[in-house]
Amino acid sequence: MSGVQFPDGFRLEPLRREHPRKTFRSGQAEVDNWLATRALQHQEKHLSATRALLDSRGTVAGYYTLATGQVDFSDLPEEIARRLPRRQLPVAVLAWLGVGEEFQGRGLGRLLLAKALRDCHDAGRTFAFIAVVLDCVDDNARAFYRRFDFQELPGHPYRLFLSVQRLEAMMKGD
């Protein structure tokens, strides 16, 4: 997962006003609405960063949004929490990830996730965090992320995490 290559004709860019955000359709209204109405505003306020995957026509094929956050020590599994301070702990947040309906089934979701995790890993060299955390919109999303070693936070079946140790191993190709 160290190098992420998108298929020919696709390019990944920071979200910009001229990207056709409002026409993006993933099949998930929440995912579509975020990109159309809030992603750019949150980016301009430095609350999150969104990267758009564009095809050769400039259509948004997919996107992901990253942010930072905190998780309470008591929400973590015991095997992770035992060596950590008992307080709010820093996490990277994969806030949103979506692939347009016409682009689904081509592996772009996997590639977007790989790039988002690479971005988190690279940011972790400057800003420390203990895990990448995300909230799943449904069972299909949950199953997708579980295939990439994301685990449930105890008591929160749709809130998943990937420990920084597992992230580092993934980046080394383990």
C-alpha positions as CSV (number, residue, x, y, z in Angstrom):
1,M,0.0,0.0,0.0
2,S,3.0,2.2,-0.1
3,G,2.4,3.6,-3.6
4,V,-1.1,4.3,-4.9
5,Q,-1.6,4.4,-8.7
6,F,-5.0,5.4,-10.1
7,P,-5.9,4.1,-13.6
8,D,-4.9,6.2,-16.6
9,G,-7.2,9.2,-17.2
10,F,-7.8,9.7,-13.4
11,R,-6.2,12.4,-11.3
12,L,-6.5,13.2,-7.6
13,E,-6.7,16.9,-6.6
14,P,-7.6,18.9,-3.5
15,L,-11.3,19.8,-3.8
16,R,-11.9,23.1,-5.6
17,R,-14.9,25.3,-6.2
18,E,-15.0,24.5,-9.9
19,H,-15.3,20.7,-9.4
20,P,-18.8,19.5,-10.2
21,R,-19.7,18.5,-6.6
22,K,-23.4,18.8,-6.9
23,T,-23.7,16.2,-9.7
24,F,-21.9,13.5,-7.8
25,R,-24.0,10.4,-7.1
26,S,-22.7,7.5,-5.1
27,G,-26.0,5.9,-4.2
28,Q,-25.7,7.2,-0.6
29,A,-27.5,10.5,0.0
30,E,-25.4,11.4,3.0
31,V,-22.2,10.9,1.1
32,D,-23.5,12.9,-1.9
33,N,-24.9,15.7,0.3
34,W,-21.6,16.1,2.2
35,L,-19.6,16.6,-1.0
36,A,-22.3,18.9,-2.6
37,T,-23.0,21.2,0.4
38,R,-20.3,21.0,3.1
39,A,-17.0,19.6,2.0
40,L,-15.6,22.8,0.5
41,Q,-16.9,25.0,3.3
42,H,-15.2,22.7,5.9
43,Q,-12.0,22.7,3.9
44,E,-12.0,26.5,3.6
45,K,-12.4,26.7,7.4
46,H,-9.5,24.2,7.9
47,L,-11.8,21.7,9.6
48,S,-11.1,18.9,7.1
49,A,-9.4,18.3,3.8
50,T,-11.1,16.7,0.8
51,R,-9.4,15.2,-2.3
52,A,-11.5,14.6,-5.4
53,L,-10.7,11.9,-7.9
54,L,-11.5,13.2,-11.4
55,D,-11.8,11.4,-14.7
56,S,-10.6,12.7,-18.0
57,R,-13.8,14.7,-18.5
58,G,-13.4,16.4,-15.1
59,T,-16.3,14.4,-13.6
60,V,-15.9,13.6,-9.9
61,A,-15.4,9.8,-9.8
62,G,-14.9,9.7,-6.1
63,Y,-13.5,11.5,-3.1
64,Y,-12.4,11.2,0.5
65,T,-12.3,13.7,3.4
66,L,-9.8,13.6,6.3
67,A,-9.9,15.4,9.6
68,T,-8.4,15.1,13.0
69,G,-10.3,14.3,16.2
70,Q,-10.2,12.7,19.6
71,V,-11.4,9.5,21.0
72,D,-12.0,8.8,24.7
73,F,-9.5,6.4,26.3
74,S,-12.5,4.4,27.7
75,D,-13.8,3.8,24.1
76,L,-10.7,1.9,23.1
77,P,-10.2,-1.9,23.2
78,E,-8.2,-2.9,26.3
79,E,-5.2,-4.2,24.3
80,I,-4.7,-0.8,22.8
81,A,-5.7,1.3,25.8
82,R,-3.5,-0.3,28.4
83,R,-0.3,1.6,27.6
84,L,-2.0,5.0,26.9
85,P,-2.8,7.9,29.1
86,R,-6.4,8.0,30.5
87,R,-7.7,11.0,28.6
88,Q,-8.9,12.1,25.2
89,L,-6.5,10.8,22.6
90,P,-5.7,12.1,19.1
91,V,-7.0,10.3,16.0
92,A,-7.0,10.8,12.3
93,V,-10.5,10.7,11.0
94,L,-11.6,9.3,7.6
95,A,-14.7,11.4,7.6
96,W,-16.1,10.6,4.2
97,L,-15.3,8.4,1.2
98,G,-17.5,7.9,-1.8
99,V,-17.3,6.5,-5.4
100,G,-19.7,7.7,-8.1
101,E,-22.2,5.1,-9.2
102,E,-20.9,5.0,-12.8
103,F,-17.4,4.3,-11.4
104,Q,-18.2,1.6,-8.9
105,G,-16.9,-1.9,-9.3
106,R,-13.5,-0.8,-10.7
107,G,-11.5,-0.8,-7.5
108,L,-11.5,2.9,-7.1
109,G,-12.9,2.7,-3.5
110,R,-10.0,0.5,-2.6
111,L,-7.5,2.9,-4.2
112,L,-9.1,6.0,-2.6
113,L,-8.9,4.2,0.8
114,A,-5.3,3.3,0.2
115,K,-4.4,6.9,-0.7
116,A,-6.3,8.3,2.3
117,L,-4.4,5.9,4.6
118,R,-1.1,6.9,2.9
119,D,-2.0,10.6,3.6
120,C,-2.8,9.7,7.2
121,H,0.5,7.9,7.6
122,D,2.4,10.8,6.1
123,A,0.7,13.3,8.3
124,G,1.5,11.1,11.3
125,R,5.2,11.9,10.8
126,T,4.3,15.5,11.9
127,F,1.1,15.2,13.9
128,A,0.9,12.1,16.2
129,F,-2.3,10.1,16.5
130,I,-3.1,6.6,17.8
131,A,-5.5,5.4,15.2
132,V,-7.5,6.2,12.1
133,V,-11.2,6.3,13.0
134,L,-14.3,6.3,10.8
135,D,-18.1,6.0,11.1
136,C,-19.8,3.7,8.6
137,V,-23.1,4.8,6.9
138,D,-24.4,1.2,6.5
139,D,-23.6,-2.5,6.6
140,N,-22.0,-2.4,3.1
141,A,-19.6,0.3,4.1
142,R,-18.8,-1.6,7.4
143,A,-18.0,-4.8,5.4
144,F,-15.8,-2.8,3.0
145,Y,-13.6,-1.3,5.7
146,R,-13.5,-4.6,7.7
147,R,-11.7,-6.2,4.7
148,F,-8.9,-3.7,5.3
149,D,-8.4,-4.6,9.0
150,F,-10.5,-1.9,10.5
151,Q,-11.9,-3.1,13.8
152,E,-15.0,-2.1,15.8
153,L,-14.6,0.2,18.7
154,P,-16.2,-1.7,21.7
155,G,-19.9,-0.8,22.0
156,H,-19.9,1.1,18.7
157,P,-20.5,-1.4,15.8
158,Y,-20.4,1.2,13.1
159,R,-17.4,3.2,14.4
160,L,-14.3,1.5,13.2
161,F,-10.6,2.1,13.8
162,L,-7.3,1.1,12.4
163,S,-4.4,1.3,14.9
164,V,-1.4,3.3,14.0
165,Q,0.7,0.2,14.4
166,R,-1.4,-1.7,11.8
167,L,-1.3,1.4,9.6
168,E,2.5,1.4,9.7
169,A,2.7,-2.3,8.9
170,M,0.4,-1.7,5.9
171,M,2.6,1.1,4.6
172,K,5.6,-1.2,4.8
173,G,3.7,-3.8,2.8
174,D,3.0,-6.3,5.6
